[in-house]
């Protein structure tokens, strides 16, 4: 029962992620289920993650609820541990996660910090040495 509630609480973001995943793989890509999380990768998703994020070189992957969108299979593997932390954050914060994440980035920026690296949600997802852990 508890697992079902976590999926329901994160469902609004998961729905958004599913729409983006379906659109993203329409131009050639892959959709798979891995440890209870839907993973999508493909050329269109790679373009979006490169050009539509505020990170200088783009993002390797992004999570929406129980959906992870990535540039390619290597990006999915390389970021899996990091993105699973974001899945747990969605399970904890539900529909409030995206506004809280954006507010935390805005706060970091207003304080002269990096809106990504200094975002507490990202700090929680980083491994102890910083960055990602390949699994």
Secondary structure as GFF3:
##gff-version 3
##sequence-region A 1 135
A	DSSP	alpha_helix	2	9	.	.	.	ID=ss1
A	DSSP	alpha_helix	11	25	.	.	.	ID=ss2
A	DSSP	beta_strand	29	34	.	.	.	ID=ss3
A	DSSP	beta_strand	37	42	.	.	.	ID=ss4
A	DSSP	alpha_helix	43	51	.	.	.	ID=ss5
A	DSSP	beta_strand	61	64	.	.	.	ID=ss6
A	DSSP	beta_strand	67	70	.	.	.	ID=ss7
A	DSSP	alpha_helix	73	93	.	.	.	ID=ss8
A	DSSP	three_ten_helix	94	96	.	.	.	ID=ss9
A	DSSP	alpha_helix	97	110	.	.	.	ID=ss10
A	DSSP	alpha_helix	120	125	.	.	.	ID=ss11
###
